[in-house]
Amino acid sequence: MKIITAQEHQALESPAVLTLANDVDPRTLDLNGVTRIDLQFPKFTDGRAYSQAFLLRRRLGFAGELRATGDVLIDQLVQMQRTGFDVAVLREGLDASAAQRQFDRFAGFYQGSAVGTQPHFAEMA
C-alpha cells in the first residue's frame, strides 16, 4: 500500500477519477473508463468507506486505484489494505514514515482479504 501525505494528494477533476462520499452505493455507478476512486473517511470513526472498497473490489471487480482520503490515521492502514485500498492519504500532521511500522507489526493473516481471497491454509495447499 502506498502512503502519501495530504500535501502530496491532488484531487483531480477528470472523468477517469471519481470522488465518492461514504454514503454512495458503488453498485449504482458506471465505472467504465474510471481509473481511480477516492473514498472518503469524514471521521476516523466512520468506516463506511471500508464497505465501499470491499464492494468495489470483490463484487464489482474494480481493478483501478482505490484511495482513502479524509481523516485517515496510521492505525487504520492495515484494515484499509485488507479491504482493497491501494493508496492512503494520511491526515494532516501525521508522519508517513511511521506508517511502515504498522505493516511490519502485522506481516500475515489467516483469513483472506478483498484482494487475496484465499485463506492462509488454502495458499499452502
TISENU-420028 format. One line per 8 residues: number of its first residue (from 0); their letters; for each residue x, y, z of N, C-alpha, C. Coordinates in nm, 2 decimals, padded with zeros to 4 digits. Example, Ala and Ser with C-alpha at 12.3 -4.5 7.8 and 13.67 -1.06 7.14 Angstrom:
2
0	as	01.32,-00.57,00.78,01.23,-00.45,00.78,01.32,-00.33,00.78 ~ 01.28,-00.22,00.71,01.37,-00.11,00.71,01.29,00.00,00.79
***
This chain:
125
0	mkiitaqe	00.08,-00.12,00.00,00.00,00.00,00.00,00.09,00.12,00.00 ~ 00.05,00.22,-00.08,00.13,00.34,-00.09,00.07,00.44,00.01 ~ 00.16,00.51,00.08,00.11,00.61,00.18,00.16,00.74,00.13 ~ 00.07,00.84,00.13,00.11,00.97,00.09,00.05,01.08,00.19 ~ 00.11,01.19,00.19,00.07,01.30,00.28,-00.04,01.38,00.22 ~ -00.11,01.46,00.30,-00.21,01.54,00.25,-00.16,01.64,00.14 ~ -00.04,01.68,00.16,00.02,01.78,00.06,00.05,01.71,-00.07 ~ 00.07,01.58,-00.07,00.10,01.51,-00.20,-00.02,01.47,-00.27
8	hqalespa	-00.13,01.46,-00.20,-00.26,01.42,-00.27,-00.32,01.54,-00.35 ~ -00.36,01.50,-00.47,-00.43,01.60,-00.56,-00.56,01.55,-00.60 ~ -00.66,01.62,-00.56,-00.80,01.58,-00.61,-00.80,01.63,-00.76 ~ -00.84,01.53,-00.85,-00.84,01.56,-00.99,-00.98,01.57,-01.04 ~ -01.00,01.67,-01.13,-01.13,01.68,-01.20,-01.11,01.61,-01.33 ~ -01.15,01.49,-01.34,-01.13,01.41,-01.46,-01.24,01.30,-01.46 ~ -01.29,01.27,-01.58,-01.38,01.16,-01.59,-01.33,01.02,-01.55 ~ -01.19,01.01,-01.54,-01.13,00.89,-01.50,-01.11,00.88,-01.35
16	vltlandv	-01.14,00.99,-01.28,-01.13,00.99,-01.13,-01.26,01.02,-01.07 ~ -01.31,00.94,-00.98,-01.43,00.96,-00.91,-01.40,00.99,-00.76 ~ -01.47,01.09,-00.70,-01.46,01.11,-00.56,-01.60,01.08,-00.50 ~ -01.60,00.98,-00.41,-01.73,00.93,-00.36,-01.74,00.97,-00.21 ~ -01.86,01.02,-00.18,-01.89,01.04,-00.04,-01.92,00.90,00.02 ~ -01.91,00.88,00.15,-01.92,00.75,00.20,-02.06,00.69,00.22 ~ -02.16,00.77,00.17,-02.29,00.72,00.17,-02.35,00.68,00.03 ~ -02.26,00.68,-00.07,-02.29,00.65,-00.20,-02.28,00.49,-00.22
24	dprtldln	-02.38,00.43,-00.28,-02.37,00.29,-00.31,-02.29,00.27,-00.44 ~ -02.17,00.21,-00.43,-02.09,00.19,-00.55,-02.16,00.10,-00.66 ~ -02.26,00.02,-00.62,-02.32,-00.06,-00.72,-02.41,00.02,-00.82 ~ -02.43,00.15,-00.79,-02.52,00.23,-00.87,-02.43,00.31,-00.97 ~ -02.30,00.29,-00.97,-02.21,00.37,-01.06,-02.18,00.30,-01.19 ~ -02.15,00.38,-01.29,-02.09,00.34,-01.41,-01.94,00.36,-01.40 ~ -01.87,00.25,-01.40,-01.72,00.25,-01.37,-01.64,00.24,-01.50 ~ -01.71,00.25,-01.62,-01.64,00.24,-01.75,-01.54,00.36,-01.76
32	gvtridlq	-01.42,00.33,-01.78,-01.32,00.44,-01.80,-01.26,00.50,-01.67 ~ -01.31,00.45,-01.56,-01.26,00.51,-01.43,-01.14,00.43,-01.39 ~ -01.03,00.51,-01.36,-00.90,00.45,-01.32,-00.87,00.47,-01.17 ~ -00.94,00.57,-01.11,-00.91,00.59,-00.97,-01.04,00.64,-00.90 ~ -01.06,00.58,-00.78,-01.18,00.63,-00.70,-01.12,00.67,-00.56 ~ -01.15,00.79,-00.52,-01.12,00.84,-00.39,-01.24,00.82,-00.30 ~ -01.22,00.74,-00.20,-01.32,00.71,-00.10,-01.29,00.79,00.03 ~ -01.40,00.85,00.09,-01.38,00.95,00.19,-01.41,00.89,00.33
40	fpkftdgr	-01.32,00.92,00.42,-01.34,00.90,00.57,-01.36,01.04,00.63 ~ -01.48,01.08,00.65,-01.50,01.22,00.71,-01.46,01.22,00.86 ~ -01.47,01.11,00.93,-01.42,01.09,01.06,-01.35,00.96,01.07 ~ -01.25,00.94,01.15,-01.19,00.81,01.16,-01.28,00.70,01.22 ~ -01.39,00.74,01.29,-01.49,00.65,01.35,-01.59,00.61,01.25 ~ -01.59,00.66,01.13,-01.69,00.63,01.03,-01.63,00.54,00.92 ~ -01.66,00.41,00.93,-01.60,00.31,00.84,-01.67,00.27,00.72 ~ -01.77,00.35,00.67,-01.85,00.31,00.56,-01.76,00.29,00.43
48	aysqafll	-01.65,00.37,00.42,-01.57,00.36,00.30,-01.50,00.22,00.29 ~ -01.48,00.15,00.41,-01.43,00.01,00.40,-01.52,-00.07,00.33 ~ -01.65,-00.06,00.35,-01.75,-00.14,00.28,-01.76,-00.11,00.13 ~ -01.74,00.02,00.10,-01.74,00.06,-00.04,-01.62,00.00,-00.11 ~ -01.50,00.00,-00.05,-01.38,-00.05,-00.11,-01.40,-00.20,-00.13 ~ -01.46,-00.27,-00.03,-01.48,-00.42,-00.04,-01.57,-00.45,-00.16 ~ -01.68,-00.37,-00.17,-01.78,-00.39,-00.28,-01.71,-00.37,-00.41 ~ -01.64,-00.26,-00.42,-01.57,-00.23,-00.55,-01.48,-00.34,-00.59
56	rrrlgfag	-01.40,-00.39,-00.50,-01.30,-00.49,-00.54,-01.37,-00.63,-00.56 ~ -01.45,-00.68,-00.47,-01.49,-00.82,-00.47,-01.62,-00.83,-00.56 ~ -01.72,-00.75,-00.54,-01.84,-00.77,-00.62,-01.84,-00.70,-00.76 ~ -01.77,-00.59,-00.77,-01.78,-00.51,-00.89,-01.65,-00.53,-00.98 ~ -01.55,-00.60,-00.92,-01.42,-00.63,-00.99,-01.34,-00.51,-01.03 ~ -01.36,-00.40,-00.96,-01.28,-00.28,-00.99,-01.13,-00.30,-00.97 ~ -01.05,-00.28,-01.08,-00.91,-00.31,-01.07,-00.82,-00.18,-01.07 ~ -00.89,-00.06,-01.07,-00.81,00.06,-01.07,-00.77,00.10,-00.93
64	elratgdv	-00.72,00.22,-00.91,-00.67,00.26,-00.78,-00.78,00.30,-00.69 ~ -00.78,00.25,-00.56,-00.87,00.30,-00.46,-00.79,00.38,-00.36 ~ -00.83,00.50,-00.34,-00.75,00.59,-00.25,-00.84,00.63,-00.13 ~ -00.78,00.61,-00.01,-00.85,00.66,00.11,-00.81,00.80,00.14 ~ -00.91,00.89,00.16,-00.89,01.03,00.19,-00.97,01.07,00.31 ~ -00.93,01.18,00.37,-01.01,01.24,00.48,-00.93,01.22,00.61 ~ -01.00,01.17,00.71,-00.95,01.16,00.85,-00.89,01.02,00.86 ~ -00.77,01.00,00.79,-00.71,00.87,00.78,-00.59,00.87,00.88
72	lidqlvqm	-00.60,00.77,00.97,-00.49,00.75,01.08,-00.41,00.63,01.05 ~ -00.29,00.63,01.10,-00.19,00.52,01.08,-00.25,00.39,01.13 ~ -00.32,00.38,01.24,-00.37,00.26,01.29,-00.48,00.20,01.20 ~ -00.53,00.27,01.10,-00.63,00.21,01.01,-00.57,00.15,00.88 ~ -00.45,00.17,00.86,-00.39,00.13,00.73,-00.39,-00.01,00.70 ~ -00.37,-00.10,00.79,-00.37,-00.24,00.77,-00.51,-00.29,00.72 ~ -00.61,-00.24,00.79,-00.75,-00.27,00.76,-00.79,-00.22,00.62 ~ -00.74,-00.10,00.59,-00.76,-00.04,00.46,-00.70,-00.13,00.35
80	qrtgfdva	-00.58,-00.17,00.37,-00.52,-00.26,00.27,-00.59,-00.39,00.25 ~ -00.64,-00.44,00.36,-00.71,-00.57,00.35,-00.85,-00.56,00.29 ~ -00.91,-00.44,00.29,-01.04,-00.42,00.23,-01.03,-00.37,00.08 ~ -00.90,-00.35,00.03,-00.89,-00.32,-00.11,-00.83,-00.19,-00.15 ~ -00.79,-00.11,-00.05,-00.73,00.02,-00.08,-00.59,00.00,-00.13 ~ -00.55,00.09,-00.23,-00.41,00.09,-00.28,-00.33,00.20,-00.22 ~ -00.39,00.31,-00.20,-00.32,00.44,-00.15,-00.40,00.49,-00.04 ~ -00.33,00.54,00.06,-00.39,00.61,00.17,-00.33,00.75,00.19
88	vlreglda	-00.42,00.85,00.20,-00.37,00.99,00.22,-00.39,01.02,00.37 ~ -00.27,01.03,00.44,-00.28,01.05,00.58,-00.33,01.19,00.62 ~ -00.40,01.19,00.73,-00.45,01.32,00.79,-00.33,01.41,00.81 ~ -00.36,01.54,00.79,-00.26,01.65,00.81,-00.19,01.63,00.94 ~ -00.06,01.64,00.94,00.02,01.64,01.07,00.07,01.50,01.10 ~ 00.04,01.40,01.03,00.09,01.26,01.06,00.21,01.23,00.98 ~ 00.30,01.15,01.03,00.43,01.12,00.97,00.41,01.00,00.89 ~ 00.43,01.01,00.76,00.41,00.90,00.67,00.52,00.79,00.69
96	saaqrqfd	00.63,00.83,00.74,00.74,00.73,00.76,00.71,00.63,00.87 ~ 00.62,00.67,00.96,00.58,00.59,01.07,00.48,00.48,01.03 ~ 00.42,00.50,00.91,00.32,00.41,00.87,00.37,00.27,00.84 ~ 00.50,00.26,00.79,00.55,00.12,00.76,00.56,00.04,00.88 ~ 00.58,00.09,01.00,00.59,00.01,01.12,00.46,-00.06,01.14 ~ 00.35,00.00,01.10,00.22,-00.07,01.12,00.21,-00.19,01.04 ~ 00.26,-00.19,00.92,00.26,-00.31,00.83,00.35,-00.41,00.88 ~ 00.47,-00.37,00.94,00.56,-00.47,00.99,00.51,-00.54,01.11
104	rfagfyqg	00.42,-00.48,01.19,00.36,-00.55,01.30,00.27,-00.66,01.26 ~ 00.20,-00.65,01.15,00.11,-00.75,01.10,00.15,-00.80,00.97 ~ 00.24,-00.89,00.97,00.30,-00.94,00.84,00.21,-01.04,00.77 ~ 00.13,-01.11,00.84,00.04,-01.21,00.78,-00.09,-01.23,00.85 ~ -00.18,-01.29,00.78,-00.32,-01.32,00.83,-00.37,-01.45,00.79 ~ -00.45,-01.52,00.87,-00.51,-01.64,00.84,-00.62,-01.63,00.74 ~ -00.70,-01.52,00.75,-00.81,-01.50,00.67,-00.77,-01.44,00.53 ~ -00.86,-01.46,00.43,-00.84,-01.39,00.31,-00.88,-01.25,00.32
112	savgtqph	-00.85,-01.17,00.22,-00.88,-01.03,00.21,-00.96,-01.00,00.09 ~ -00.99,-00.87,00.07,-01.06,-00.83,-00.05,-00.98,-00.86,-00.18 ~ -00.85,-00.85,-00.17,-00.77,-00.87,-00.29,-00.72,-01.02,-00.29 ~ -00.66,-01.07,-00.18,-00.61,-01.21,-00.18,-00.72,-01.29,-00.11 ~ -00.81,-01.35,-00.18,-00.93,-01.41,-00.12,-00.90,-01.55,-00.06 ~ -00.79,-01.61,-00.09,-00.76,-01.74,-00.03,-00.72,-01.73,00.12 ~ -00.78,-01.81,00.20,-00.73,-01.81,00.34,-00.59,-01.87,00.35 ~ -00.52,-01.84,00.45,-00.38,-01.88,00.46,-00.36,-02.03,00.44
120	faema	-00.44,-02.11,00.50,-00.42,-02.26,00.49,-00.44,-02.31,00.35 ~ -00.53,-02.24,00.27,-00.55,-02.29,00.13,-00.44,-02.24,00.04 ~ -00.36,-02.14,00.08,-00.25,-02.09,00.00,-00.14,-02.20,00.00 ~ -00.13,-02.27,00.11,-00.02,-02.36,00.13,-00.04,-02.49,00.06 ~ -00.17,-02.52,00.02,-00.21,-02.65,-00.04,-00.17,-02.65,-00.19
***
